[in-house]
Amino acid sequence: MDKRIARLNIEHFRQLLAEEQGEVKRKTLLDLLAKEEEKLRKIEAAEKGKSGHNNK
């Protein structure tokens, strides 16, 4: 579920960035996007760790 939410947030922030012209709002969106991408990377790494652990 968290993975799906992170992906949806990333998609949403990218859409907003494509339309936003204001420098302050763009910086905020870029920060939010970076945090959400990092969250997704951590979720995916944890999943790989779990799946790799089961194969041993």
Biotite code that builds the C-alpha atoms (Angstrom):
import biotite.structure as struc

atoms = struc.array([
    struc.Atom([0.000, 0.000, 0.000], chain_id="A", res_id=1, res_name="MET", atom_name="CA", element="C"),
    struc.Atom([2.759, 2.455, 0.920], chain_id="A", res_id=2, res_name="ASP", atom_name="CA", element="C"),
    struc.Atom([4.481, 1.680, -2.366], chain_id="A", res_id=3, res_name="LYS", atom_name="CA", element="C"),
    struc.Atom([1.330, 2.497, -4.332], chain_id="A", res_id=4, res_name="ARG", atom_name="CA", element="C"),
    struc.Atom([0.812, 5.744, -2.437], chain_id="A", res_id=5, res_name="ILE", atom_name="CA", element="C"),
    struc.Atom([4.431, 6.770, -3.010], chain_id="A", res_id=6, res_name="ALA", atom_name="CA", element="C"),
    struc.Atom([4.090, 6.117, -6.754], chain_id="A", res_id=7, res_name="ARG", atom_name="CA", element="C"),
    struc.Atom([0.851, 8.096, -6.920], chain_id="A", res_id=8, res_name="LEU", atom_name="CA", element="C"),
    struc.Atom([2.435, 10.984, -5.020], chain_id="A", res_id=9, res_name="ASN", atom_name="CA", element="C"),
    struc.Atom([5.432, 10.984, -7.365], chain_id="A", res_id=10, res_name="ILE", atom_name="CA", element="C"),
    struc.Atom([3.156, 11.064, -10.398], chain_id="A", res_id=11, res_name="GLU", atom_name="CA", element="C"),
    struc.Atom([1.097, 13.874, -8.857], chain_id="A", res_id=12, res_name="HIS", atom_name="CA", element="C"),
    struc.Atom([4.145, 15.998, -7.957], chain_id="A", res_id=13, res_name="PHE", atom_name="CA", element="C"),
    struc.Atom([5.534, 15.584, -11.487], chain_id="A", res_id=14, res_name="ARG", atom_name="CA", element="C"),
    struc.Atom([2.231, 16.719, -12.976], chain_id="A", res_id=15, res_name="GLN", atom_name="CA", element="C"),
    struc.Atom([2.158, 19.754, -10.707], chain_id="A", res_id=16, res_name="LEU", atom_name="CA", element="C"),
    struc.Atom([5.763, 20.600, -11.617], chain_id="A", res_id=17, res_name="LEU", atom_name="CA", element="C"),
    struc.Atom([4.913, 20.493, -15.314], chain_id="A", res_id=18, res_name="ALA", atom_name="CA", element="C"),
    struc.Atom([2.294, 23.184, -14.773], chain_id="A", res_id=19, res_name="GLU", atom_name="CA", element="C"),
    struc.Atom([3.800, 25.299, -11.994], chain_id="A", res_id=20, res_name="GLU", atom_name="CA", element="C"),
    struc.Atom([5.652, 28.492, -12.906], chain_id="A", res_id=21, res_name="GLN", atom_name="CA", element="C"),
    struc.Atom([6.344, 29.963, -9.479], chain_id="A", res_id=22, res_name="GLY", atom_name="CA", element="C"),
    struc.Atom([9.900, 29.478, -8.234], chain_id="A", res_id=23, res_name="GLU", atom_name="CA", element="C"),
    struc.Atom([8.975, 28.964, -4.570], chain_id="A", res_id=24, res_name="VAL", atom_name="CA", element="C"),
    struc.Atom([6.242, 26.435, -5.327], chain_id="A", res_id=25, res_name="LYS", atom_name="CA", element="C"),
    struc.Atom([8.503, 24.598, -7.783], chain_id="A", res_id=26, res_name="ARG", atom_name="CA", element="C"),
    struc.Atom([11.223, 24.297, -5.130], chain_id="A", res_id=27, res_name="LYS", atom_name="CA", element="C"),
    struc.Atom([8.692, 22.934, -2.644], chain_id="A", res_id=28, res_name="THR", atom_name="CA", element="C"),
    struc.Atom([7.407, 20.433, -5.201], chain_id="A", res_id=29, res_name="LEU", atom_name="CA", element="C"),
    struc.Atom([10.955, 19.352, -6.071], chain_id="A", res_id=30, res_name="LEU", atom_name="CA", element="C"),
    struc.Atom([11.687, 18.786, -2.377], chain_id="A", res_id=31, res_name="ASP", atom_name="CA", element="C"),
    struc.Atom([8.486, 16.769, -1.939], chain_id="A", res_id=32, res_name="LEU", atom_name="CA", element="C"),
    struc.Atom([9.255, 14.772, -5.073], chain_id="A", res_id=33, res_name="LEU", atom_name="CA", element="C"),
    struc.Atom([12.771, 13.951, -3.878], chain_id="A", res_id=34, res_name="ALA", atom_name="CA", element="C"),
    struc.Atom([11.472, 12.811, -0.472], chain_id="A", res_id=35, res_name="LYS", atom_name="CA", element="C"),
    struc.Atom([8.810, 10.628, -2.044], chain_id="A", res_id=36, res_name="GLU", atom_name="CA", element="C"),
    struc.Atom([11.292, 9.080, -4.495], chain_id="A", res_id=37, res_name="GLU", atom_name="CA", element="C"),
    struc.Atom([13.594, 8.277, -1.580], chain_id="A", res_id=38, res_name="GLU", atom_name="CA", element="C"),
    struc.Atom([10.692, 6.727, 0.323], chain_id="A", res_id=39, res_name="LYS", atom_name="CA", element="C"),
    struc.Atom([9.887, 4.545, -2.697], chain_id="A", res_id=40, res_name="LEU", atom_name="CA", element="C"),
    struc.Atom([13.539, 3.467, -3.025], chain_id="A", res_id=41, res_name="ARG", atom_name="CA", element="C"),
    struc.Atom([13.581, 2.418, 0.639], chain_id="A", res_id=42, res_name="LYS", atom_name="CA", element="C"),
    struc.Atom([10.338, 0.460, 0.278], chain_id="A", res_id=43, res_name="ILE", atom_name="CA", element="C"),
    struc.Atom([11.645, -1.333, -2.815], chain_id="A", res_id=44, res_name="GLU", atom_name="CA", element="C"),
    struc.Atom([15.004, -2.065, -1.154], chain_id="A", res_id=45, res_name="ALA", atom_name="CA", element="C"),
    struc.Atom([13.220, -3.528, 1.871], chain_id="A", res_id=46, res_name="ALA", atom_name="CA", element="C"),
    struc.Atom([11.102, -5.704, -0.420], chain_id="A", res_id=47, res_name="GLU", atom_name="CA", element="C"),
    struc.Atom([14.205, -6.963, -2.235], chain_id="A", res_id=48, res_name="LYS", atom_name="CA", element="C"),
    struc.Atom([15.854, -7.702, 1.086], chain_id="A", res_id=49, res_name="GLY", atom_name="CA", element="C"),
    struc.Atom([12.872, -9.727, 2.230], chain_id="A", res_id=50, res_name="LYS", atom_name="CA", element="C"),
    struc.Atom([12.564, -11.641, -1.033], chain_id="A", res_id=51, res_name="SER", atom_name="CA", element="C"),
    struc.Atom([16.295, -12.312, -1.141], chain_id="A", res_id=52, res_name="GLY", atom_name="CA", element="C"),
    struc.Atom([16.241, -13.532, 2.453], chain_id="A", res_id=53, res_name="HIS", atom_name="CA", element="C"),
    struc.Atom([13.525, -16.080, 1.667], chain_id="A", res_id=54, res_name="ASN", atom_name="CA", element="C"),
    struc.Atom([15.613, -17.648, -1.103], chain_id="A", res_id=55, res_name="ASN", atom_name="CA", element="C"),
    struc.Atom([18.543, -18.503, 1.185], chain_id="A", res_id=56, res_name="LYS", atom_name="CA", element="C"),
])
